[in-house]
Amino acid sequence: MFAGGFQVNLQGQKQTGMGHTGTGLCQDNASIFFNPGAVSFLDSLRGISVGGSFIFPRTTYLNQQLGYTAHIEHHTGTPITLYTVYKFKKAYKWNVGLGIYNPFGSKVQWADDWLGQFLIREIDLKTFFIQPTVSFKLNDKIGFGAGFIYATGDFSLRKGVPIQDSTGKYGEGVLNGKASGVGFNAGVYLKLNDKLSFGLDYRSQVKVNVKDGSAEFAVPTSVAEFFPVTTFSTSIRLPSTLSFGAGYAITSKLKLALDINYVSWKSYDSLVIDFADNTDNLKDIHSPRLYKNVFIFRLGAQYKLSDKWTVRLGGYFDQTPVKDGYLTPETPDANKIGITVGTSIRITEKFHLDASFLYIEGMKRTDTNIETEFGGTYKTKALVPGISIEYVF
């Protein structure tokens, strides 16, 4: 709902205010995510920042042939960030840090009786990435950094079962499971001079596995034997991202930033759910997704109004990884444009407040899924305010 596929790009308030650019700029502790190589260039000996965003998505489905319209249920997504960086001594070239953030997630809930209820009623994916990081400043121009990623999360899915009880109510299947996986984040930061800097960052693919998830079914007792309470397993390959970034200080007050992200969504080729117990009515799911690799193009600007107040502006174009013929109501994705603004206030020398606001406008998209033959027109937009507090020791 927030980026191509189910990627969440809200990993820093300063960066979000500038179109979520940060690979080629050393702004704050959020460099743990954007470019670990830049962490060694942070000025403060140690600091911690905590933040979060509030996502208000809206999606409309339209079937023009039937004259039918449906909307997703209103909900609020709340991805968080926590970053802390520590330098043992000012003369040391080593910095260490820890980041906790939510780079992937998706929640889509339709009304239980909507037209596509047998495909999806609700899906909810939450992931937490925990990233201890080490960064080394080779000299005044080059820094290297890398972090190990431990990913953990939850997955749930509800869909209707096309069997009615005596009241005419359709049955339901509910799947719940926990997932985990590992990966890494590595980057290099190049500061040519006081005006120009570059960055290159690679966040690896992370395969998260769900084992022994629970599968329960609410169906009439006359067919309950065909829908046993059982377990399931599945896995999701969260894509790798290669990012190039550049930063340029036009003046001491005005900075510009450019980021280009290449997201390897091709890793998500199928949704596979393997039930421990199968019957004629309960068969394993193997549904093709065949996502494609895409680019995200980002621009941002920052202007320092005074020693205490800074403002930001940005925008991006996010390509959808979903090919024609594979659009589903679980992820009704389309090309999107994001417009961002942000600000920072130095409350004291040690306390800093950052805030951002993102508006996402998805392109209207009409498609019919090849596998299910379910088609229609989808339109998505979202409002995303965010805030964080930073304390510098």
C-alpha positions, 0 to 999 in steps of 0.5 A: 500500500505504501510502495511498490509491492509491499515495501515500506519506505519510511526509515527516517524523518529527515530523509522522508521529508526529502523524498526519502533520499539519504544514500549520498547524504550523511544526515543522522543516525538513520544512515544505519539504514540508508548507507552504513558507510556514512555512519562513520562521518557522524559528528556526535560521539553517541546519540539515539533517535526514535520515530514513527509514521502514521499511514492512512491508505485508501483504495477503491475497487470498481467493476464497471460491467456490474456497476459495483464499487468497494473500498478497503476498510479504514486502518492506520499503519504505524511503522517505527524506527529506532537508531542509536550510534556510538563512537568510543572516542572522537579520534577513533575511525570506528562507529558502531550502531543499532537500527530497528525498523519496518522495511516491509509490511502490508495490510489490506482488509475488504468487507467480508461480503465484497465481490472478491471475498473468495480471493481475499478478505484480509491480509496482514504482513508485519516485519521487524529488521534488527540491524547491528552495524559497524562503520569505518572511516578510511580517511576524510573522504571514504567510509565503509559500513555493513550490518547484519540483519535479523528479520522477524515478523507475523503473517495472517490471511483471511479469505472466504470459503464458497460454502454456505451454512443454513443462514446463507453465510459463507465459510472462512479460512484463517491462516496465522504464522510467525516468520524469520530470516537473515540478511545484510546491509552494506554501503560505501560513502564518498565525500569528495569535498564540502559540497559534493558527496556520493553513496552506494548501498546494497540491502540483501534479499531476505527469505523469511520462512513461516513454519507450523503456522495455524490454519483454521476453517469456519464451515458447516459441520456437514463439510467440516471433515474436508476442512480440518484444523491443520498447520501450514508452511510458506516463505516470502523472499523480500527483495534486495535493493541497490541504491545510488545517491548523491548530495550537493550543497549549493550554499551553506544553507541549501542542499540537494539530494538524488537517490535511485533505487533498484529493487529486485522484486523478481524474487517474489515469483509465487505465493506458495502455501503448503498445508500439512493435511490435504483433502479434496477440498483443501489443496496446497496453494501455488499462485503465480505472482511473477513480480518484475525488478523496478526503479524508484527515482527520488529528489529532495532539497533541504534549506536551513532557515536558522540555527534552530529551524530547517525545512525540506521538500521532495518527491519520487516516482515509484514503479510497480513490480506487478505485471499486467495479468497478475494484479490481485486485490491482496496487493492492488499495486500501480505506479505511484508518485510521492510528494513530501515536506518536512522540518526539523527543530533544535529544541536544545543542543541535545534534543532535536525534533524532526517531522515529515508529511508524505502524500502518495497518489497511485495511478488508476489501474485496470487489469484482469488476473490470468489465474483467477479471472478476477478483474476491475479497476483499482485506485489508491492514495495515502496520507503519511505524517511522521515524527521522530525525536533525537537525543545527542549525548 
